[in-house]
Structures are given as C-alpha cells and as structure tokens.
Amino acid sequence: MPLDFIPTSVVKSAKRVFTVPITDATAFDANIAALKSAENPLGATPYQTSGQTVDAVFVSKEVYKATIVYLNPLGKVIGGLVLTAPTREAYDAIIASLLANTALTGLFGEDMVADRDNTKDSWSVRVKVHDPTGENYHLDFNREELKISSYEADAILAKVEGWADDIQNLN
C-alpha cells in the first residue's frame, strides 16, 4: 500500500494585474531598485546559509526582450529581430548596437530603417526576499503583473500589498 504525502506547510502565491502595463524599462527597474535600496521598504534582512551571508533582497533571475523592426521607405515592416538579453545592461547595449548597425539594416534591403517596436518589449525579474520572520519568498515582476510566491504568513502578503499600493505603476 502506497504511503500518503503529509503536508508540512502551506505555501501560497498571489498576483496583482496592473490596470495599465508598465511601458518604460526605466520605471520597471526603479521598482526593483527600490526593493534593493538601503531603505528596504519590505524590512527584509540578510541571512546565513552554508557559512555565507545572503543579501536580504537579491535578483535571482532576469530576462529582457525587445523587438527591432526594419521599415522600407513607405514605413512598411519588411522584417524584424527579437532579442533576448540576460541583464538590463546587455538589453540596452544590444538594442543600441542593432539600431546603429547599418550593414545589418542593409541586409533587409536598400533604404531600410531600423526601428524599435516598444509595444513588444517584455521584462521579467524574479527577486528573492528574506523576511525578518525567517521566511524566504519571491516577487516576480513583468510589464503586466506582480506575483508573490512561496510565502506562508499572510502578514507578508499584506506587507507587499502595502508597498505596492504606494507605487503608481504597480496599480
């Protein structure tokens, strides 16, 4: 007879869908920077694991995507490239390089122009937070929503909601 699994905790998740998607990567980054700042709005604390000190708040995963389109003289899209970058710095550098690369633009045809299609940009960042109670949880940001996961205490959700309520682009 198989043994039953016995729950050892109740891990929760919740998400907030923004009324208007974040349209600017700089504004998006400001939310992450605020969490990592010295002011530490969630009251997170560093902790020890395997003899190492782990930051109170740190980015555990990030992916940035952008679309470059190539337009003919009449403004019609002839082709495009979608780039995926592992960091915000790489994202900015790759976009600038592609837009400035006239040899690449010329491969799409004569008199072509490289342009950004910002409506297709996407940014995704996962932040790990250590609560003073000892709980670790994750905040997943993208243009359309903020998700909190792997938390048990409802007080953590209330703390994150209170912080997000004060951030204009997270509502």
C-alpha positions in Angstrom: 0.0 0.0 0.0 1.5 3.4 -1.0 2.2 6.0 1.7 0.4 9.3 1.6 2.2 12.6 1.5 1.7 14.6 4.6 1.7 18.4 4.1 4.4 20.1 6.1 3.5 23.7 5.3 1.0 25.8 3.3 2.9 27.8 0.7 0.8 30.5 -1.1 1.0 32.7 -4.1 -0.9 35.7 -5.2 -0.7 38.2 -8.1 -1.7 41.7 -8.9 -2.5 42.5 -12.5 -1.8 46.2 -13.3 -4.5 48.3 -14.7 -2.0 49.7 -17.2 1.1 47.8 -18.2 4.4 49.4 -17.4 5.6 51.0 -20.6 9.1 52.1 -19.7 12.1 49.9 -18.7 13.5 52.6 -16.5 10.3 52.8 -14.5 10.3 49.0 -14.3 13.9 49.0 -13.0 13.0 51.6 -10.4 10.7 49.2 -8.7 13.4 46.6 -8.4 16.0 49.2 -7.2 13.6 50.4 -4.5 13.4 46.9 -3.0 17.2 46.6 -3.0 17.8 50.1 -1.7 19.2 50.9 1.8 15.6 52.0 2.7 14.5 48.4 2.2 10.7 49.0 2.1 9.8 45.4 3.0 12.1 45.3 6.0 14.0 42.3 4.6 17.1 41.1 6.4 20.2 39.3 5.3 20.7 35.7 6.4 23.3 33.0 6.7 23.4 29.7 4.8 26.3 27.4 4.4 28.5 29.9 6.1 27.8 32.6 3.6 25.8 35.8 4.1 22.9 36.1 1.6 21.6 39.6 0.8 18.2 40.5 2.2 16.9 41.1 -1.3 18.5 39.9 -4.5 17.7 39.3 -8.1 17.7 35.6 -8.8 16.5 35.7 -12.4 16.1 38.3 -15.1 15.2 38.3 -18.8 14.7 41.3 -21.1 13.3 41.1 -24.6 13.0 43.7 -27.4 11.9 43.8 -31.0 13.7 45.6 -33.7 11.8 46.1 -37.0 13.1 47.1 -40.4 11.0 49.5 -42.4 11.0 50.3 -46.1 10.8 54.0 -47.3 7.0 53.8 -47.1 7.1 52.7 -43.4 6.1 49.1 -44.1 7.7 46.5 -41.9 9.8 44.2 -44.1 11.5 42.2 -41.3 12.5 42.1 -37.7 14.6 40.7 -35.0 13.6 39.7 -31.4 16.4 39.8 -28.9 16.6 38.2 -25.5 19.1 39.6 -23.0 20.2 38.3 -19.6 20.5 41.7 -18.0 19.2 45.2 -18.4 22.7 46.4 -19.3 23.0 43.8 -22.1 19.5 44.7 -23.3 20.3 48.4 -23.7 23.7 47.7 -25.3 22.3 45.1 -27.8 19.4 47.4 -28.8 21.8 50.3 -29.4 24.2 48.1 -31.4 21.4 46.7 -33.6 19.9 50.2 -34.3 23.3 51.5 -35.3 24.4 48.6 -37.4 23.9 49.9 -40.9 25.4 46.8 -42.5 22.8 44.6 -40.8 20.0 47.0 -41.8 21.2 47.0 -45.4 20.7 43.2 -45.5 17.0 43.8 -45.3 17.1 45.9 -48.5 18.1 49.3 -49.8 16.9 52.4 -48.0 15.7 50.4 -45.0 15.5 51.9 -41.5 15.9 50.0 -38.2 13.4 51.0 -35.5 12.2 49.8 -32.1 8.7 48.3 -31.6 8.4 49.1 -27.9 5.0 47.5 -27.7 6.5 44.1 -27.9 9.2 44.6 -25.2 9.0 42.4 -22.2 10.9 42.4 -19.0 10.8 39.7 -16.3 12.7 39.8 -13.0 12.5 37.4 -10.0 13.5 38.8 -6.7 14.2 36.7 -3.6 13.3 38.4 -0.3 14.2 37.2 3.2 11.6 38.3 5.7 12.7 39.1 9.3 10.5 36.1 10.4 12.9 33.8 8.6 10.6 33.2 5.6 12.0 33.5 2.1 9.6 34.4 -0.7 9.8 35.5 -4.3 8.4 38.6 -6.2 8.1 38.1 -9.9 7.8 41.3 -11.9 6.8 41.8 -15.5 5.1 44.5 -17.5 1.6 43.4 -16.7 1.7 42.0 -13.2 3.5 41.4 -9.9 3.3 37.9 -8.4 4.3 36.9 -4.9 5.0 33.2 -4.3 6.4 30.8 -1.8 5.2 32.6 1.3 3.2 31.2 4.2 2.4 34.1 6.5 -0.5 36.4 5.4 1.4 39.3 7.0 4.0 39.0 4.3 1.3 39.4 1.6 -0.1 42.4 3.5 3.4 44.0 3.7 4.0 43.5 -0.1 0.5 44.8 -0.9 1.0 47.9 1.3 4.3 48.6 -0.5 2.9 48.0 -4.0 -0.1 50.3 -3.2 2.3 53.2 -2.8 3.9 52.6 -6.2 2.0 54.2 -9.1 3.0 51.9 -11.8 2.2 48.8 -9.7 -1.6 49.7 -9.6 
